[in-house]
């Protein structure tokens, strides 16, 4: 969600709730509908505190999911770079194919998987180069001690890369308690007081509305780490890995082109 639409939502929510408060206030008795306003405010203060704790817990869960997705993407990108280095120690028969497959894997993440995640469909994606890499490494026949050690390391790094990818695709859904916030708004309407100025009543409802709506927007942003404009996760780590791989390939004079185009789609050899 962009900053513009966030401001629009806050303004519209304030207009609706303030209008509702002023409308109810016209028929509300003086001193609100509670005979003992202090006692009622104390009770609802405890209730509001409970909502605040509940909201904080939800924000914690949403942020945990957000941070897990961010860390997973960084771990996946770092592991791709490390696997490319490991591939240089494997038998020559599979070295170039594994190196090119890793480049194509990274391109697929950036150009194909990330746009799908921004649309909320990232969890259903499957990187086809995972199978290509698996089939290629099965052809390796490590003989030297260095090759055998690199082969074992490759398998461990594959597990790390898959774990990072799983965390990147992870995201919490449906944790925003919209019905609970609606109940809180309705409770506040009971404090409508015809004996109090309209401005004071508007400020009472507007300030509470702003805090609640901003809290919901923050939860929504954390709950959808790949959508919107503010705080959106981008494939920065994998893009950096691809740039480093291009530099490393040039330093090692590797002229064999990866078996894919710039978007990670396979090309015929």
Phi, psi and omega in degrees: 000133181283164179296325179300312182290330176297317178295319179298317181296318179297316181295314182295317179298320178296318179299318182293311184289322178294319177298320178295318179297314181292328177291317178291327182297331183297330181247007180281145177289158179292133183089010181074181184277359179259132179291327177243090184297325180295317180295317180296317180295327177294317179296312181287338173295318176298319179297317179295323176298320177297319177296321180296318178296318180297318178296320178297322178294320179294317178299321178298315179296317181295319179293323177299316178295318179299313182292326178294320178296317180296313180295322179298318178297320179291320179296317179300314181296317179296321181292324176300316178296318180293323178293326177297319177296319179296323181299333181291346180259359180275169181305144182303335183297333183241354187301306183293322181293320178292320180298313179294323179296325178292321176298317179293324176301312180297319179296323179294320178299314185287313191268336184243312184287320185296315177301325177293321178295325177295335177269002179083017182241020184291331184293343181264004184276157177219124181280113185295337182286348174297316179292320179300316179296320180295315180295325181289316183291338176292338180278350182291141177232076184293128181246310181290158180298322179296318180293320179294319178295318179294324179297314178298319180295322179300316181296319178296318180292330176298317178296320179295320180295319179293324177294319177297320179295320178298317179294323179298322182278349183288141176198136179284146180227146172066038180254003180273116184276074185300320183296325181292319179294326177296319177299320180297320177299316182295323178298320182296333180294338179290346178269009175300132186224114180291341180277351179259150183299150180297324180296317180295319178294322179295319178295321179302309182287321183294318180294318178294320179298316181299315181297316183292316181294318177297324176296316179296320179295321178295318178296318180297320179295319178288330182284340180233076189293342183253000181250166178082190183243323183271121178076011183290135178283136180237160183283048184296316183296315181290325176297320177295320178298318179296322177294319179294323178295321178298318178294318181294320178297321179293320180295327181268006179058039176274110185260350180291123182288144176300151183282040180205165176273189184295339179266001179088004179280139182299146175237148180288137182276000000 
